[in-house]
């Protein structure tokens, strides 16, 4: 009986929905504020791009500063209850919460960023940021004078570990003496703590700061101390012009527009998208011509071209883990499955991934 | 080389801990007078954003800090009015003040996010934080006014019977707490991490509150506690960077765990008196009685 009612009500909603052709409602859950000039900022840029592409056929809403705990369930449910047709949850640790709500709303489409579990109405999407990390590593290998790189990491999830490994593999290729110092700050967003970590790394001799957290505090600290830094998620050059070498930019707009269009057209289906430089989802900020020699910029650009046409892959064998076991044989590249679940450092990096 | 490293660590610890000292000592004075203000985080954020906005508009550091402290006075004055004159519940009002502060600071700062500014050297404030702790300690234990303030916090009825204006003393204590919190906030947005970001104090207000309990309401212990909390954070970063295996998560929660342990210790009534928790804390004062 209940099933019939559910079916009928679903049918009615669909019937009326199409009859009136209301604009589709697209909701976003943000982990930080759109003004962080990092991760959330770029999702918001993507949202605006989507609006500009689809015009009146959609309306968008976002909820910002949603913690990655039970509050997220409430926030996602709030969007679902208020008639949203498509909901983007834009942080890895929204995974369980997204699926919990998605189960109760089979007709609403969910898109979970950087996740790896799909359902009939939950798609996942991410960008191959590690391609950018490879280029950063290559640049760092050439630019460092102390042979010490400081890396500010957020949480020990595959996404972050993959970035560290891609960076190190490229950096150690051009500079075998390179040493990585890694600080896990266990937050995405705390300008003070990020600055502390950057200063600690600089104090320990790092002359290039890499960050996988969301604000430009580390880049600012680098600028103040007179060392180099890579920005995060968006172009942060204006905040630290004398330190900023380049950033990896996350370009979500085209993907968001495509997925929202699919919902409008009724062609949306679940799946997993993991695009990189070839599709324009990962873009390098303009290289700093004041700080980098022209030849190095040219090398970086060539690398971009190679990554785009598939001749260069950041995880090309031979790759060993810290125990010295061969994990990717010579001449092969790491399969996506290994990359998605990566929770070990490659050989040459000191320390352990926190568990 | 090693000396440089240690000096460097010391610098980072000093810079990182100063906002905790300011907010902690401010809240301590408020609590000593018998009022618990849970709005620390909110007042810090409003202080941070108002300093930042004024600096962007006028370019004057002095004005920035001045207006920031003014904002702390206004925020805490609002709180004081509610709890002292309208007798509202201190816990609920304080929480509301934090939520209000988070929202207000986000709204005010919206268009200033990502505006680059020149940061100010933190050293003046680092030194000032030590001086202020010393002054508060001196005030409490060496002056008559300090004795009266503490008396108000212990037993407002007795203080009232002796002819002291409980409301006035509490009002001033709350205002002092508010301006210190705002100073902590403006230090964060101008010196520590020169930028404005929503919620950029990232829970330091709550650590400051925990600090006061941890310090068992003694000014110099606030300083010690703040440096333990701050020092542990920076130390674990250093150990991580040196490549040692270290449970960083544990150290992120250390301040709160330490506070819970202290709370458990003082929840036994006899000890509580010994540890000098103000006896009238959170109890409203009705003049008629």
Interface residues (C-beta under 8 A of the other chain):
Chain A: X32 X33 X35 X36 X37 X64 X65 X150 X181 X182 X183 X184 X185 X186 X187 X189 X190 X191 X192 X193 X194 X195 X196 X197 X199 X200 X201 X203 X204 X206 X215 X216 X217 X220 X224 X238 X239 X350 X351 X352 X354
Chain B: X5 X8 X9 X11 X12 X15 X16 X19 X106 X110 X113 X114 X116 X119 X188 X192 X193 X194 X195 X197 X198 X199 X200 X201 X202 X203 X204 X233 X234 X237 X238 X240 X241 X242 X243 X244 X245 X246 X247 X248 X249 X252
